[in-house]
Each structure stands twice: as structure tokens, then as C-alpha cells.
Amino acid sequence: MLDRLSDRLIALGLGVAETVKLFQFLSEEVNSLFEAYGLHTTLLEQELQKKYDALERESQQQFDALDQEWQKKYDALVADMTLVARAGIGLAGVWCANEVLDLHNDPETRTASQPLLKSVQREGSGFLKQYAMTYELGCVLV
């Protein structure tokens, strides 16, 4: 292709030396355009990378804020559920007291159940211990 172009330029009246100079000039211009394009592309890539990093930081901050908000809601839900469970245990204690009231009216049964309740209060933990205490409270209420 370059051979045909140089043949045509020579045929139009340009000499070989002028054709070589023209090719050198065009080659330098094309190289400078590629360099400018490469520099421009590099600058664009850097700018895009900065924008991407900023967006990534912003989205991470939003995610962290949402995560904290949901953690607070979760903690509040757990606290509410714990209260509901404790209230349920209290109600269960009252219900159990109602169910076994006739057993506790019998002095022999009442005396037999007290050591078990005391043992659970002393050695039990968490809900079992609270259940025993609310059971006794239920018995007292009934």
C-alpha cells in the first residue's frame, strides 16, 4: 500500500526525497496522535478509577449504616422476644399453678414439691430458674 502511494506521489511530481520527508512527517504526526490518545486514555482511566473508588467508599458507608440500623432493629426484636418469652414463662407458671392447685391443696404433695422447686432455683439457670420462680409466684397468686 505504501509503495503504491509513493508511486502516485512521485507520479504527481513529488520527488523521492520529498515523498520520504512526507512519510516521515506523517509518521511523526501519527505517533504524536497515538501518544496524545494514550495519555488521554490514561487520564480517563485514572479519572474513572477515582470515581469508581469514591462510589465504592460511598456504597460501603451506606451498607455499614444500613447494617448498623438493622443490627439495632434485630437487637430490639431480640429484647422484645425475650420479654415476651419471660411473660410467657410467667403465664405458664400461673397456668401450672392453676393446673396443680388441687395437688398443692394436699399438704403431703405441697411438702413433697418444695425441695424440687428449691433445687431448681438453686441449681437451674436462665429460663428454667425463672420458670421455677414464676411457677412459685403463680402458686402464691392462685
C-alpha positions, 0 to 999 in steps of 0.5 A: 500500500505504501509503495503504491502511494509513493508511486502516485506521489512521485507520479504527481511530481513529488520527488523521492526525497520529498515523498520520504520527508512526507512519510516521515512527517506523517509518521511523526504526526501519527505517533504524536496522535497515538501518544496524545490518545494514550495519555488521554486514555490514561487520564480517563482511566485514572479519572474513572478509577477515582470515581469508581473508588469514591462510589465504592467508599460511598456504597460501603458507608451506606451498607455499614449504616444500613447494617448498623440500623438493622443490627439495632432493629434485630437487637430490639426484636431480640429484647422484645422476644425475650420479654415476651418469652419471660411473660410467657414463662410467667403465664405458664407458671400461673397456668401450672399453678392453676393446673396443680392447685388441687395437688398443692391443696394436699399438704403431703404433695405441697411438702413433697414439691418444695425441695424440687422447686428449691433445687431448681432455683438453686441449681437451674439457670436462665429460663428454667430458674425463672420458670421455677420462680414464676411457677412459685409466684403463680402458686402464691397468686392462685 
